[in-house]
């Protein structure tokens, strides 16, 4: 896949300069079940936004859409625009891993992969091409020391 130049901001023009991320007509389906129906929402730069609602109303589904985590769920379809800094990250031209570097997610209850501590710490490094075992070992040790776990 060709890398998208994130410095080009000419795909979509934002009306308000303070809006850093917004969705337009966002729909999410799990199979035949439409979990999100046409959501338009804006997030302003340097502001806190709370998504509040009852269990099962689509808050987590919406948030997972923002960094394309729903792509990992079988039989899921997402339509509409998810625009971050003028770039529609719901486009098939976007490298999902690059988008996830820019839009992260912190879970209420962290759920690491069902792997060893070592494998959890090195997962992203390996994913980005780091193969040097000595370097990986050093990073794991440093990380665990910084977290007071070594």
C-alpha positions in Angstrom: 0.0 0.0 0.0 1.3 3.4 -0.9 2.0 5.6 2.1 -0.2 8.7 2.5 1.6 11.9 3.1 0.0 13.1 6.4 1.4 16.6 5.8 -1.0 17.1 2.9 -4.2 18.5 4.3 -6.1 19.2 1.1 -8.5 16.2 1.1 -11.3 17.8 3.2 -11.5 21.4 4.3 -12.7 22.0 7.8 -15.1 24.9 8.4 -13.8 25.6 11.9 -10.1 25.9 12.6 -10.5 24.6 16.1 -12.1 21.3 15.0 -9.4 18.7 15.0 -11.6 15.6 14.4 -15.1 15.2 13.2 -17.4 12.5 11.9 -20.0 13.0 9.1 -22.9 10.6 8.6 -21.0 7.8 10.4 -22.7 4.4 10.3 -21.4 1.2 11.9 -22.9 -2.3 11.2 -22.1 -5.5 13.0 -23.6 -7.9 10.4 -27.2 -6.8 9.9 -27.3 -4.8 13.1 -26.8 -1.1 12.6 -25.1 0.0 15.9 -24.4 3.6 14.9 -26.8 5.6 12.7 -25.6 8.7 10.9 -23.6 10.4 13.7 -22.2 13.9 13.0 -19.9 15.0 15.9 -17.0 17.5 16.2 -14.1 17.4 18.6 -12.3 20.7 19.2 -8.6 21.1 19.7 -7.5 21.3 23.4 -11.1 20.6 24.7 -12.4 17.7 26.6 -15.5 16.0 25.2 -17.5 13.4 27.1 -19.6 10.7 25.4 -22.3 9.9 27.9 -25.1 7.3 27.5 -26.5 4.0 28.7 -24.8 0.7 28.3 -25.1 -0.6 24.7 -25.9 2.8 23.1 -22.8 2.8 20.9 -20.2 4.9 22.8 -17.4 2.3 22.5 -18.4 1.4 19.0 -18.1 5.1 18.0 -14.7 5.5 19.7 -13.3 2.3 18.1 -14.3 3.8 14.8 -12.2 6.9 15.3 -8.9 4.9 15.0 -10.3 2.1 12.8 -10.2 -0.6 15.5 -13.6 -1.8 14.2 -11.7 -2.9 11.1 -10.4 -5.8 13.3 -13.9 -7.1 14.0 -15.3 -9.7 11.6 -18.4 -8.8 9.6 -18.2 -5.1 10.6 -18.9 -2.3 8.1 -18.2 1.4 8.7 -19.4 4.2 6.3 -19.3 7.9 6.4 -16.4 10.3 7.1 -13.9 10.3 10.0 -11.9 13.4 9.4 -8.7 14.0 11.4 -6.8 17.2 10.7 -8.5 17.4 7.3 -7.8 13.8 6.3 -10.6 11.3 5.9 -9.1 8.4 7.8 -12.0 6.1 6.8 -10.7 6.2 3.3 -9.3 2.9 1.9 -6.2 4.9 0.9 -5.2 5.5 4.5 -2.6 3.2 6.2 -4.5 2.1 9.3 -1.4 1.7 11.4 -0.3 5.3 10.6 -3.8 6.5 11.6 -3.6 4.6 14.9 -0.3 6.3 15.7 -2.1 9.6 15.6 -5.4 8.6 17.3 -4.8 6.3 20.3 -7.2 4.8 22.7 -6.8 4.2 26.5 -9.2 1.6 27.8 -10.9 1.7 31.1 -9.6 -1.8 31.9 -6.4 -2.4 29.9 -6.4 -5.8 28.4 -3.0 -6.8 27.1 -2.6 -9.5 24.5 -2.7 -13.0 26.0 1.0 -13.3 25.7 4.0 -12.9 28.0 4.9 -9.5 29.4 7.9 -9.5 27.1 5.7 -10.2 24.0 3.3 -7.4 25.0 6.0 -4.8 25.4 7.7 -5.8 22.1 4.6 -6.2 20.0 4.5 -2.7 18.5 8.3 -2.6 18.1 8.3 -5.9 16.1 5.3 -4.7 14.1 7.3 -1.7 13.0 10.2 -3.8 11.9 12.5 -4.0 14.9 14.2 -7.5 14.8 17.4 -7.0 16.9 16.8 -9.2 20.0 19.5 -7.4 22.0 17.8 -4.1 21.4 14.3 -5.5 22.2 15.7 -7.0 25.4 17.2 -3.6 26.4 13.9 -1.8 25.7 11.9 -4.3 27.7 14.3 -4.0 30.7 14.3 -0.2 30.5 10.5 0.0 30.2 10.0 -2.3 33.2 12.5 -0.4 35.3 10.7 2.9 34.4 7.4 1.3 35.6 9.1 0.0 38.8 8.5 -3.6 37.7 12.1 -4.7 37.3 
